[in-house]
Amino acid sequence: MAKHAVVISLDAMGSADLKARLQFLPNLSALVAGGTWVRDVKGVYPSITYPSHTSIITGTYPKTHGVVNATLMQPERVSPDWYWYAKHIKVPTVYDLAREAGMTTAAFLWPVTAGAHINWNIAEIFPNRIWTNQYTTSLRASSPLFLLQMDRKFGHLRNGIQQPELDNFITAAAADTIRTKKPNLTLVHLVDMDSHRHRYGVRTQQAWDALDCLDKHVGDLIQATKDAGIFEETDFMILGDHYQQNVSKMIHLNMLFANRGWLKATRNGRVARNWQVIAKHTDGATYIYLKDSTLLDQVKDVVKDVPGVKAIYDHHDIVTFGADPAAALMIEGEKGYYFTDETRRPAVVEEVTNEMLERGEVDRYKGTHGYHPDNDDYTTTLILNGPDIKAGQVLDLDVDLTDEGPTMAHLLNLRFQTPIAGHTIDQAFKE
């Protein structure tokens, strides 16, 4: 097997992107032509970035690995903390396997890697307290000396955490690390297209322009392996974590629950600690948590009549789908609708206006994700290329994100020793 693996996550890339735009993406199209394209990859539930990336890197579903949402259950906080830290992951990761095998690892904004045992790590995290700043927060969460070196070299490319500057910085840092350190496993997470889809919608010129930039970043990382003299012994994995859907309306279920007296709305629009029923959104869906199980049927009756509610999944469904087993219900939104956790709004169902977007209001989108992975036109995709991969192959398989973890491990001749849900995509590999 190859000595090196470079894994590049293009956040929000769907199979529809490559089906429509591959001819305009020279680097991705070359990888497809010389490798294996697994055309459709099903997501996990909820189909948002942090649970998805953790499923990719562990081969397990959120109910098993523990990263069940983007943010922690902190309803009293205006800005809850995210699942930034690797300590939240309850099972082994591919980078754990690599470390145990004596291999070197590098990660660049790969979700849920703050404080991880990675040789060269720039963690995805932002300051969430008024007494902190981006610089010190990143230093504590990452490999500090390495981050300082990268910032000295490429900090001029960055503008805080703004896009596309952040992707530019990350690509430059990752390419430099490949050239100078030659990690056995390199993990790179690029986010600009996801940001543009949230702001402008899914199939927009802004999204296509961002995809073009991502293709160039992929080319830069491929070139780095050539500069390092390791291209011939490097396997590449280019993947998406979820797709998106266009939206125009948001649903505030906690406002409904406050009206019923099941929770108390605070002055900042959040939720007091003594709640009985609470919604915790995943954008296109939302968990419902109960402290009083006798309220379950009443909650169902109230929620089912809300415009934009597509389905109500019970606890058995949630566990079957691999989502958070602590939740009592999961509510799926119709196309065009998504959920928030807000409590003080003009109405339970509210139109997203251009004025909201222009003001930069939090959680105001024209595109988003989090929906059940079985939704139509909602798959992500996977490209494999390298000395161990069959060339010129397009596969239509029944696979999901949990199959990418064992496949990634196999690139480096590694194997999970603990139970996982996924399976290696053997059809992609040479005999």
C-alpha positions in Angstrom: 0.0 0.0 0.0 1.0 3.7 -0.4 3.1 5.3 2.2 1.1 8.5 2.2 -2.6 9.5 2.1 -3.9 13.0 1.4 -7.6 13.4 2.4 -9.3 16.6 1.3 -12.8 17.4 2.5 -14.7 19.9 0.3 -17.5 21.0 2.6 -21.0 20.8 1.1 -19.8 19.2 -2.1 -22.6 17.0 -3.5 -22.7 14.4 -6.2 -24.8 16.9 -8.3 -21.8 19.3 -8.4 -19.5 16.8 -10.2 -22.4 15.6 -12.4 -23.0 19.2 -13.6 -19.6 20.8 -13.4 -16.8 18.2 -13.7 -15.8 19.4 -17.2 -15.0 22.8 -15.7 -12.8 21.4 -12.8 -9.5 20.3 -14.3 -7.9 18.9 -11.2 -11.0 16.9 -10.0 -11.7 15.7 -13.5 -8.1 14.4 -13.8 -8.4 12.6 -10.5 -11.7 11.0 -11.7 -10.2 10.0 -15.1 -7.1 8.4 -13.4 -8.9 6.9 -10.4 -12.3 5.8 -9.1 -15.3 8.0 -8.6 -17.9 6.7 -6.1 -20.7 8.8 -7.6 -23.2 8.9 -4.8 -22.4 8.7 -1.1 -25.2 8.9 1.5 -24.7 11.1 4.5 -25.4 10.5 8.1 -28.2 11.9 10.3 -28.0 14.8 11.1 -26.3 15.7 7.9 -24.2 18.5 9.3 -20.4 19.1 9.3 -19.3 17.9 12.7 -21.2 14.6 13.0 -20.4 13.9 9.3 -16.6 14.4 9.6 -16.5 12.3 12.7 -18.4 9.5 11.0 -15.9 9.8 8.1 -12.9 9.5 10.4 -14.3 6.8 12.7 -16.4 4.6 10.4 -19.3 4.9 12.9 -22.6 6.8 13.3 -23.2 9.8 15.6 -24.9 7.6 18.2 -21.7 5.7 18.6 -18.9 8.3 18.2 -20.8 10.8 20.3 -20.6 13.9 18.1 -24.4 14.2 17.6 -24.6 17.9 16.6 -22.5 20.9 15.8 -22.9 22.5 19.2 -23.2 21.3 22.8 -26.4 21.4 24.8 -26.0 24.8 26.4 -29.5 26.3 25.9 -28.8 29.3 28.2 -25.9 30.5 26.1 -26.4 32.9 23.2 -23.5 31.1 21.5 -23.1 27.5 22.6 -19.7 25.9 22.4 -19.1 23.5 19.5 -17.9 20.0 19.5 -14.4 21.3 18.8 -12.4 18.9 21.0 -11.2 15.4 20.1 -12.1 14.3 23.6 -15.8 14.3 22.5 -15.1 11.4 20.2 -15.8 8.1 22.0 -14.2 5.7 19.5 -10.8 5.4 17.7 -10.2 7.6 14.6 -8.0 6.9 11.6 -5.4 9.3 12.8 -5.3 7.3 16.1 -4.6 4.1 14.1 -1.9 5.9 12.2 -0.2 7.2 15.4 -0.3 3.7 17.0 1.3 2.3 13.8 4.2 4.8 14.2 3.0 7.0 11.3 3.0 10.8 11.2 -0.2 12.8 10.9 -1.2 16.4 10.0 -4.7 18.0 10.1 -5.8 21.4 8.8 -9.2 22.6 10.2 -10.5 19.0 10.3 -13.5 19.2 12.6 -13.3 17.9 16.2 -9.5 17.7 16.3 -8.8 20.4 19.0 -6.3 18.8 21.5 -5.9 15.7 19.3 -2.7 13.6 19.3 -1.8 14.8 15.8 1.8 15.7 14.9 1.0 18.9 13.0 -2.5 20.2 13.8 -4.3 23.5 13.0 -7.6 22.9 14.8 -11.0 24.3 13.7 -12.1 26.5 16.6 -13.1 30.0 17.3 -13.2 32.2 20.5 -16.5 31.9 22.3 -15.9 34.0 25.3 -15.5 37.8 25.5 -12.1 37.4 27.2 -10.6 35.3 24.5 -9.4 35.9 21.0 -8.8 33.9 17.8 -5.0 33.8 18.2 -4.8 32.4 21.7 -7.8 30.1 21.3 -6.2 28.5 18.2 -2.8 28.1 19.9 -4.3 26.2 22.8 -6.3 23.9 20.6 -3.6 23.2 17.9 0.1 22.3 17.8 1.3 25.7 19.1 4.8 25.9 17.6 3.6 24.6 14.3 0.7 27.1 14.1 3.1 29.9 14.9 5.4 28.8 12.1 2.5 28.6 9.6 1.2 32.0 10.7 4.7 33.5 10.2 4.9 32.1 6.7 1.3 32.5 5.5 -0.6 34.6 8.0 -0.7 37.4 5.4 -3.2 35.3 3.5 -5.6 35.1 6.3 -8.3 37.5 7.5 -9.4 36.0 10.8 -11.8 33.2 10.0 -13.3 34.9 6.9 -13.6 33.1 3.6 -12.1 32.6 1.0 -9.0 33.9 2.8 -9.1 31.1 5.4 -9.1 28.4 2.7 -6.2 30.1 1.0 -4.2 30.1 4.3 -5.1 26.4 5.1 -4.1 25.3 1.6 -0.8 27.1 1.7 0.0 25.6 5.2 -1.0 22.1 4.2 1.0 22.2 0.9 4.1 23.5 2.8 3.7 20.7 5.4 3.4 18.1 2.7 6.6 19.4 1.1 8.6 19.7 4.2 7.2 17.1 6.7 5.8 14.4 4.3 3.1 13.2 6.7 1.8 9.7 6.2 -1.7 11.0 6.7 -2.8 14.5 5.8 -6.4 15.7 6.5 -7.5 19.0 5.0 -11.0 20.7 5.4 -11.9 23.5 3.0 -15.1 25.4 3.7 -15.7 28.2 1.3 -18.4 26.6 -0.9 -20.4 25.7 2.2 -20.3 29.3 3.3 -21.4 30.6 -0.1 -24.3 28.1 -0.3 -25.5 29.2 3.1 -25.4 32.9 2.0 -26.5 32.7 -1.6 -28.2 29.3 -2.2 -27.1 26.0 -3.6 -26.9 26.3 -7.4 -25.7 29.8 -7.7 -22.8 31.5 -9.5 -21.2 32.2 -6.1 -21.2 28.5 -5.3 -19.8 27.6 -8.7 -17.0 30.2 -8.3 -16.2 28.7 -4.9 -16.0 25.2 -6.4 -13.6 26.5 -9.0 -11.4 27.8 -6.2 -11.6 24.5 -4.4 -10.5 22.7 -7.5 -7.4 25.0 -7.6 -6.7 24.2 -4.0 -6.8 20.5 -4.8 -4.3 21.1 -7.6 -2.0 22.9 -5.2 -2.0 20.0 -2.8 -1.4 17.5 -5.5 1.5 19.6 -6.7 2.9 19.7 -3.2 3.3 15.9 -3.2 5.2 16.1 -6.5 7.5 18.8 -5.1 8.1 16.5 -2.1 8.9 13.6 -4.3 6.1 11.4 -2.9 3.4 11.7 -5.5 4.0 8.2 -6.8 3.5 6.8 -3.3 0.5 8.9 -2.3 -3.2 8.0 -2.5 -5.7 10.8 -2.6 -9.2 10.9 -1.2 -11.4 13.8 -2.2 -14.8 13.8 -0.5 -17.8 15.8 0.5 -19.5 15.7 3.9 -23.0 16.6 2.9 -24.9 18.5 0.3 -27.4 21.4 0.8 -30.9 22.4 -0.1 -32.3 25.9 -0.8 -34.4 27.4 2.0 -36.6 30.4 2.5 -38.4 29.8 5.8 -37.3 29.1 9.4 -39.2 27.3 12.2 -38.8 28.3 15.8 -40.2 25.4 17.8 -38.8 26.7 21.1 -41.1 29.7 20.7 -44.0 27.3 20.5 -42.8 25.4 23.6 -42.4 28.7 25.5 -46.1 29.5 24.7 -47.1 26.2 26.2 -45.1 26.8 29.4 -42.6 24.0 28.7 -39.7 26.3 28.8 -38.9 29.9 29.8 -37.5 32.3 27.3 -34.7 34.5 28.6 -34.2 38.1 27.7 -31.5 37.3 25.2 -33.8 34.9 23.4 -32.3 31.7 24.8 -33.7 29.2 27.3 -33.6 29.1 31.1 -32.2 26.0 32.7 -35.5 24.7 34.1 -37.0 23.6 30.8 -39.2 20.5 30.4 -39.2 20.4 26.6 -36.6 21.9 24.3 -35.7 21.8 20.6 -32.0 21.6 19.6 -31.7 22.3 15.9 -29.5 20.7 13.3 -30.7 23.2 10.6 -32.8 20.9 8.3 -34.0 18.9 11.3 -34.2 19.4 15.0 -33.9 17.1 18.1 -36.5 17.4 20.8 -35.4 16.6 24.3 -37.8 15.9 27.2 -37.2 16.0 31.0 -40.8 14.9 31.5 -41.6 11.9 29.3 -45.3 12.2 30.0 -45.4 15.2 27.7 -44.4 13.2 24.6 -47.8 12.8 23.0 -48.7 16.5 23.7 -45.4 17.6 22.0 -46.2 15.4 19.0 -49.7 16.9 18.7 -48.4 20.5 18.9 -45.5 19.9 16.4 -47.4 18.0 13.8 -49.6 21.0 12.8 -46.6 23.4 12.3 -46.2 24.4 8.7 -43.0 23.0 7.2 -42.8 19.9 9.4 -42.3 16.9 7.1 -41.9 14.0 9.6 -41.8 13.3 13.3 -39.3 10.5 14.2 -39.6 8.7 17.5 -36.8 7.4 19.7 -36.7 4.0 17.9 -36.3 5.8 14.5 -33.6 8.1 15.9 -31.5 5.1 17.1 -32.1 3.3 13.8 -30.9 6.3 11.9 -27.8 6.6 14.1 -28.5 9.9 15.6 -28.6 11.0 19.3 -30.2 8.3 21.5 -30.7 10.9 24.3 -33.3 12.7 22.1 -37.0 11.8 22.4 -38.0 13.0 18.9 -36.4 14.2 15.7 -38.4 16.6 13.5 -37.6 16.7 9.8 -38.3 19.9 7.8 -39.9 20.1 4.4 -37.9 21.4 1.5 -37.5 25.1 1.9 -37.7 25.0 5.7 -35.1 24.8 8.4 -35.1 25.1 12.2 -33.6 27.5 14.8 -33.5 27.4 18.6 -34.8 30.9 19.1 -37.6 31.8 21.5 -38.4 35.5 20.8 -39.5 35.9 17.2 -42.6 37.5 15.5 -44.0 34.0 14.6 -43.2 30.3 14.9 -42.7 30.1 11.1 -40.9 33.1 9.6 -39.7 34.1 6.2 -35.9 34.7 5.7 -35.5 38.1 4.1 -32.7 39.7 2.2 -32.5 42.3 4.9 -31.8 39.7 7.5 -29.0 38.3 5.4 -27.5 41.7 4.7 -27.5 42.6 8.4 -25.5 39.4 9.0 -28.1 37.9 11.4 -27.0 34.6 12.9 -28.7 31.5 11.4 -30.2 33.2 8.4 -29.7 31.2 5.3 -30.7 30.7 1.6 -29.2 27.2 1.7 -28.6 24.7 4.4 -28.3 21.0 5.4 -29.0 18.7 8.3 -31.9 16.8 6.6 -32.3 13.1 6.5 -29.8 11.6 4.1 -32.6 9.7 2.2 -33.9 13.0 0.7 -33.8 13.2 -3.1 -30.8 14.9 -4.8 -29.0 15.0 -1.5 -26.0 12.7 -1.8 -22.4 13.7 -1.4 -19.6 12.1 -3.4 -16.1 10.5 -3.2 -13.0 10.5 -5.5 -10.1 8.1 -5.0 -6.8 8.2 -6.9 -3.4 6.9 -6.5 -1.1 3.9 -6.9 -3.5 1.6 -5.1 -6.7 2.7 -6.9 -8.2 1.4 -10.1 -8.2 3.9 -12.9 -11.1 5.2 -15.0 -13.8 3.7 -12.9 -17.2 5.1 -11.9 -19.0 3.2 -9.2 -22.7 3.3 -8.3 -22.8 1.7 -4.9 -24.9 1.7 -1.7 -22.4 3.4 0.6 -22.5 6.1 3.2 -20.0 8.2 5.1 -19.2 5.4 7.6 -17.6 3.4 4.7 -15.0 6.2 4.1 -13.2 5.6 7.5 -12.2 2.0 6.9 -11.5 2.9 3.2 -9.2 5.7 4.4 -7.5 3.3 6.9 -7.0 0.7 4.1 -5.0 3.3 2.1 -2.3 3.1 4.7 -2.7 -0.6 5.4 -4.4 0.1 8.7 -7.5 -1.6 10.2 -9.9 -0.7 12.9 -9.7 -3.2 15.8 -13.0 -2.0 17.4 -16.5 -2.6 15.9 -17.5 -0.1 13.2 -20.5 0.3 11.0 -18.7 1.0 7.7 -16.9 -1.3 5.3 -13.9 -0.8 3.1 -15.0 0.1 -0.5 -13.0 -2.8 -1.9 -14.2 -2.2 -5.5 -12.0 0.9 -5.7 -8.7 -1.0 -5.0 -6.4 -2.8 -7.4 -6.1 -6.5 -6.8 
